[in-house]
């Protein structure tokens, strides 16, 4: 990770900035003294402004450390007054992991503010700091916190029994996580593209070279750009968050009910790009009135064979030009969206 410390962040409604000593009264009034807000937290409600002031003074000292990440949540329409806090509460540098915690004043619950702040912190930590895994957790009796985590793209990973402690005592804890690769996949775009577009051509050329190395056959003779230039045909290209073309796929009709998947390719096999492209093709084929998808790959291409099996495709008799070809294996999937 490349630590940057608590840099100022902005969203449409929010400013996320470092706390100042002058924020002490707002912190106390807006959330720190509220027993309902702190009910499932690990620190008790502040009984006086002096408690808040003492913690604020210590917080200020930590900001010189570029491994310290703690933001005041500012709602622009509310002026410069903090209404909550979001921060890194745990870190494991060996695996590039950070755990995030947050608290917001009761007056601002159920307005999407916490999730808006969390999403921006996730973006900053993954894209700029280089965090590979974001974690967060909550007491099962506080399900609304879990809803925030899910809304921000984290996945529920299980509940650990009697694994935490908060103001209610020893408790279970629901764990959520987001991997950087899943975050980037969420930013991926799949768009319909002319197969003669430069991005399409470059991807298919790379696919042909890859297939030639694996199977000895580039597959170029089984597909031409003109094949998808008639009705009920489709060619798509996937782009990453930097607008780089990272994958492609297509289908063409075999008959009224069946389309054939062609030119499936992903530049980055570790990010699930191929699966996203295939899911997109399946939905589009269904919308066009197809009920089945067929495809062919080579038996020696074990990675491709497993890829399709895991996604619900089952082997069928070799069809068309592949009939009698012992090197080929054909698959079918009945589309149900």
C-alpha positions, 0 to 999 in steps of 0.5 A: 500500500502507498499510505497517504493519510487522511486526505480531503475527499468530496462527493456530491453532498459531502465533504470528508475532511480531517477533524479540527479542535473547533469541531469538539462541540459538534461532535459531542452534540451530534453523536458522541453524547447520544446513547442510542447512537453509541448503543452498538459501538465499542466506546460509551456515550460521552458524559461531558464535553471534556471527554470529547475534548480530550479525545479530540486532542489525541486525535489531532496528534495522530494526523501527522501519521500517514497511516492514520485515516479518520474523516469528519463527515460534513453535509455541505448544506449543513455548513462546516459542522461534522455530523459523523465520522468514518475511519480505518479501525484496523489494518493488516499491511501484510495482506493490504487490508483495512477495516472501516467503521462509521458513526453518524448522528441520529438526525441524519439516519436513513438519508444515504449519507453514510453509504455515500461517505463509505463509497468515497472512502472505498474508492480512495483506499482502493484506487489511491492507497492500494488497499486490496481488501476492505472489511467492515462488521456490525452487531447482528442486532444492528441490521441497518449497518449491514444494509450500508455495507451491502449498498457499498458493494461489500459481501456478507461473509458470515457471522462469528459467534461471541467474537466481539464486544460492544456497549451491549457486552460480548456479542456476535459479529457479522463480517463483510468484505470487498476485494479490490478485484470485485470493486474494479469489476463493478466499474467495468462497462460492457457495450455493444460494438462494431466488430470492425472497431479497432478495439474489437479487432485488437481483442480478437487478434489477441484471442486468436494468438492465445487460442493458437498457442493452446489448441494449435487453431486460432479459430479465425476461420470460424468467425468473421466480423460480417457474421454479426452484421445481421439481425439477432446478432451481437458483438460486445466489448468490455472496458475497465475503469480506465476505459481500456478494452479488456474483453469481448464476446459475441453470438450469432443465430443457428436457428430461431431458438438457438444462438451460438456464442463466439469470440469469448475473450478476457485479457485479465483472467483473474477479475471475472471479466469473462463471466460478466461478458457471458452473463451479458450475452445470455441476457441479450440473447434471451431478450432477442427471443433465443431459448438456448445458447450453443458453443464449441471449444477444444477439449485441450483448452481445459480452462475454457471447458471448466469455465463453461461448466461452472456457468451451467453449460452441459455437453451436447453432441458436436453440431455443424462443422464440429460433428466428428471432430474429436478435438472439439467439445460442444456445450448448451445452456437453456437460457432462463433469466 
